[in-house]
Structure formats: structure tokens, C-alpha cells
Amino acid sequence: MPQSPPLVVETQELTKQFDSHLAVNAVNLKIASGDVYGLIGPNGAGKTTLIRLLATAEEPTAGEICVGGQRLQRGQPNTQIKRQLGLLPDDFPLYEDLTVDGYLDYFGRLYHLSGQTLRQRITDVLGLVTLESKRHALINTLSRGMKQRLSLARTVLHQPTLLLLDEPVSGLDPIARIEYRQTIKALQQQGITILISSHILSDLEDFCTAIGIMEQGRLVESGQLKTLYQPATQQQIAITVIDNLEGLTNYFRDRNIAVQPIDDHSLAIQFTGDRQAAASLLHQLVTAGFTISDFHRIQETLEDIFIRSGYQRTA
């Protein structure tokens, strides 16, 4: 039996209270090595506070944090933990009067990098975020998407094992979002464990391996993405025909299979079989004389999981 990957992040009853407001409420979070963990929830759910706690930028009111197997000690510098972290907050400032190279050189020295090691790391991270051609450009000449990618390059310059990204694609145009997602995938392939927050679910669905859903400071759902999708007993197949949708509807009803209309040419049915059973069903329909133009399983989305988790918008 294969062993589960080690945990990079583990919290126990992690709580942060500001006056009477519980920003993070008894959160038990586990993130395995190599995961891209998507933290989703509406604005004000506690995502940023949780990230700041993990980054040691805030001290918890109660509870425990372990990063890479090391327990965070309150009131201590936690140097070993901090060396493992790369934090990109949603409002991290850029020094607009520096060049891209000068900016990375400055932060590299703060990370105690120097000489050829630093020069090579700058070259590596610029390649990662596809900004090689902008190495000597002033930061104030970069587009918003380029600035976001430069901030990410700065965050991974010291080769952290855990990357904490707070709403990194907020405000980017569609092309910049795609480019940013490609960079996240490249980081995942390098073995970096990533926690990335967003309130835009489509930003995370393409590459996350696990998700957590926050609501009013609580982690109401958490786990590997594949285990959070609806079980096979609740899956559906969508079927589109060129004509005779009524006949197709009656075909299933005669077999006591519930039918859900989609549009004038399509319907959905509940389906519990495997791929072979689905292929067999399609063959039966074609043999029965139906002209099928589309036949596919309906994949549950992050939005479906989010709604199913019990999220209720407060007035």
C-alpha cells in the first residue's frame, strides 16, 4: 500500500480573534507535500488571516501550527520555519524606480544569496515567469500581469518549500490569468507545495489538487479535490440528439430512468456505471436509432462543491 505524502502544513484548532471578531475559528488544516491547495471563500471569510498566520505574520490567539514538521513557537523568531516560506500577499508593493534585475538582486541579498548563486537564481526565476526580456526594464514600465509575475519571481527566489499566495490573480485580464496559472503549474512540477487563495473559483479549478472552503472564519470543507466530487451514484450523463428528443425521453422513462431536460435537444440522466458501461449505453442508443451528437459525463465543478458545502451568504 503506497504511503501518503508527508504533511507540509498542519494546524490544530487554529484561532485568531481581533477584539470580538473571530477571523479564524478553530481551523484544522492539513496540506500534503506537493499539493496545490486552493483556499476558497467569499471576501471576509478569513482566508487572508489564515495565510498570515501560516506565514508567521500574525500570532494565533489559540491553537497550533506546524510547517514542515516543525511547531511554530509563539514569541520566537521561528527562523527555520520562515526559511521554508514564500509569501505573496495581495498588496505586496513593488519598487517602481528599480529595474527588474535590481529588484530581484535586492531581495536576493535579503535572502542571504550572493555572487554566482544569486545571479543564477535571478536567471532561473525570470525564466520561470517568462520575463527574461524585461530583465533590465524599469518596473514602472511593466504591465499589471508582468508585475504580478515579477512579485511571484521574488517570492520563489530563495527556493521555499511552501508557497503562500493570497489572491494572486486578482485584477488580471484573462490572458494574464492564463499565464499566471501556467507558472503555478510549473512550480508544482518542481515539487513546491502551494496554498493559493481566491474568491474566483474558476481560477483554481484547473490546477488544484486539494481545496478548502472557508466561511465566517471556519474551514467548512477540506480535502483532496477528487474525493470531494460527487460519488458515482450521483453522477449524470448529458445526451444531445439531432432530433426526436421526445423519443429519447420515453426510451429512458420506459426503463425507469429519471430524465432531466436541458434544452430542446438535450437531456441528462443519472448514471452509476463505469466507462465501459457508458460506452455500452451509447451503443444501445445508436442501435435503437437515435442520432447522438454529444454524449458526456457532467463533471461537478468547484462552484457545485462550494454550494453543496453549505455556504450561506449573509445579508
N, C-alpha and C positions, 0 to 999 in steps of 0.2 A: 504494500500500500504506500503510495507516494506521500512524502512528508509535506505538511503545509509550510509555506514560506514563513520566515521569522517575522515578527511584528516590528515595524519601524516606529509606529505611534500606538500608544495605549494610554487611555485616561480612565480614571475611576472616580465616578461621582463628581466630575469637574464642575465647579460652580464659580461664577463671577457675579457679584452684586454691586451695583452702583446706587448708593442710598437705598431707596425702597424698590429699585428696579432690578430684577433678576435677568441679566443679559444672557448668561449661560447657566442652565439649570440642570445639575446632576447628570452631566453628559458622560456616557461610557462609549468611547470611540476606539475602534481598532482598525489600523491600516497596515496591511501586509507589505513586505518588501516587493518593490516592482510594480505596485498598484498605481493607477491614476484614479484617485478618489475624488469624485465630484460632489461638492457640498452645495446643495441647492436649497432654495427657500426664498421667500419674499424679502424685500428690504426691511430691515429691522428685526429679522429673525434671530440674530445673534451670530451670524457667520463670521463677520469681521472680528468680533470679540474673541471667538473661539480660535481663530487664526493667530491673533495677537497673543493669546495665552500659550499656544504651542510654540510661538516664536520667542517666548520669554520677554515680550514687550509689556506684558501685564502679569501681575502675580495673581494667582487664584484666591478667591475667598475661602474655598474649601476644595477638597479633592486632590488627586494626584495626577501627575503627567510623567510618562516615560517615553524617551526618544532614543531609539537605538539600544534599548535595554538599560539605559541609564535614567535614574529617577531625578527629576528636577528638584533642586533644593531651594527652598524659599530663602530670600535674603542673601543668597550666594551668587557669585558671578556665572556659575554653570558654563565655564569656558568650553569644556569638551562637548557639551550639547550644542552650544552656539556654533561651533566649527562645522557641525553636520548640517546646519540650516542655511537655506537660501530663501529670503523673504522678499516678496514683491507686493507691497501694499498698493491700494488703488489710487493713492495720491502721492506716489514717490516723486520728488522733484528731480528735474534734470538741470544741469548747469549749462544754460543755453550758449554761453560765450566760449565754451570749450569745444575742441574737436572731438569726434567720436573716439579716436585713438587716445587723446589726452584724458578724456573722461574715464575710459577703462583702465588706463595706466594709473590714474589717481586711486581708483578703488582697488586695483590690484595690489598697490603698496599698502593700503589699509588692511588687506587680507594677508600681509606679510609675504607677498610674492615679489620677486625681483629678477633682474637680469634676463637671461635667455628663457628661463621658465615663464616669466611674466609675458615676454614677447610672444612666445608660442601659445600661451593661453589666450591672449588677445586675438591672435590669428584664428585659433580654433573656434572661439565663441562668435567671432564675426562671420565665419563660415557657417556656423550653426544657424544664425539668424539671417543669413544672406545679406549682410551689409558690408561685404569686402570692398565694394566700390565706393563706399561712403567713409572709409577709414579716416580720411583727412578732411572730411567736411565738418563745418560747424554744426552743432546740434540744432541751432535755431533755423537751419535750412531744411531740416528733415520733416517729412510728413508725420502725422499723428501715428500712423501704423509703424513707421520706421522707429519713432521714439519709443513706442511700446516694445518693439523687438530689441532695441538697444538696452532698455531697462531690464529685459529678461537676460540679455547677454551679461550685464553687470551682476545679475543675481546668481548666475551659474559659474562665474569666473573662478571661484575658489573650489569648484567641484564638490558641491554639497551632496549629501546622500538623501536629504529630504528638501523638497521644493514646496514652498507655501505661496500660492498665487491668489490674490484677492481681487476678484472681478477684473482679470487682465484684459478682456476684450471689450470692456465697456466703452461705448462711443466709437468703436471702429466701424468702417464701412465693410460691406460683405467680402470684398477681395482681401482686405487686411485681416478679417476674421479667419478666412481660409488659410492664409499664410501663417497666422499665429498657431492655428490648430496643427498644421504640418510640423511646426517647430516643436510643439508639445509631444507629438508622436516620435520625433527624432530623439528627444530627451528620454522618453520612455524606453526606446530601444537601447539607450546607453545604460539602462538599469537604474535610473534615478526614480525614487518614489515621489509622487506628486500629489499634493492636495490643491485642488483648484475650485474656487467658489464662483457661483454665478446665480443670478435670478432668471437668466435666459436659458431654458432647458435645452434648446437645440444646440447651444454652444458646446454642451458636454456629451451629448448622446453618441457622437461619432467616435470617441476615443476613450471614454472612461471604462475602467474595469470594475469599479465599485462606486456606490453612491451613498450619501447620507442626506436625509431630508430634515431640515430644521424648521421649527415653528415655535415662536414665542420662547426662544431660549432652549427648547428641548430638542433632542435628536429623536424624531418620531419614527424613523426608518433608517436602517443601515445594513449594508451587506454587499456581496458580490452581485453585480448587475444581472448576471444570468440567473441567479437564484431569486431575484425579485420580480422577474417577469411572471405573468400568469402561468399556472401549471397547464399541462397538456389538456386536462379535462375542460379547460375554459378557453381553448384556442378556437379561432374561427378561420374559415376559408372563404375568400371572396371569389365569386364566379361571374364573369361577364359573357353574355351571348349576343350574337349579331341580331337575332330575332327570337320570338317565342319564349319570352321570359315567363309568361303565364304557364306554359307547358313545363318549364324547368321548376317553377314553384310547386306545381302539382306533383311532379316527379318526386320531390323530396317529402312533401306532405303525405303522399301515399305510403311513404316508408317511415312515417312518424318522426321525421327530422325537422326540427324547428327552422323556419326561414325568416331572415331579417332583410327586408328590402333596402337597397342602397340608392338606386336610381332607376330610370326606365329600362336599363339593360343589365343591371347587376343586382345580385343578392349575396347574402352571407349566411353560412350555416355553421353550427357548432361541429367541431371535428376533434376526435381524440386519437386518431391513428398516427403512424409514423410516415416517413417519406414514401415507403413502398405502398402503404395503404392509400396515400394521397394520389400516387400515380395510377393505382388501380381504379380509384373513383373517377379520375379524369378519363381513363379508357372506357369505363362504363357509360359515361355521359356522351362521349363521342359515338360509341357504338349505338346508343339509343337515338342518335340522330340530331343531337344538339350541336350547333356551330359555336364552339367556345373560342372567344378572342382573348380572354385573360382568366388565369386560374392561379391564385397565390394565397399563402397564409397571411393573415393580418397580424403583423408584428406589433405588440404593445410598445408604446413609446414612454419616454421618461415622464411626459405630461400625464399619461394614464396612471403610472405608478404614483406620481405626486398626488393626483386627485384621490386615488384609492387609499393612500396612506392616512386619509382622514383630515387633510388640511382644510381648515375653515377660515376664510378671510374675515377678519374682524372689521367692524364698521369704524 
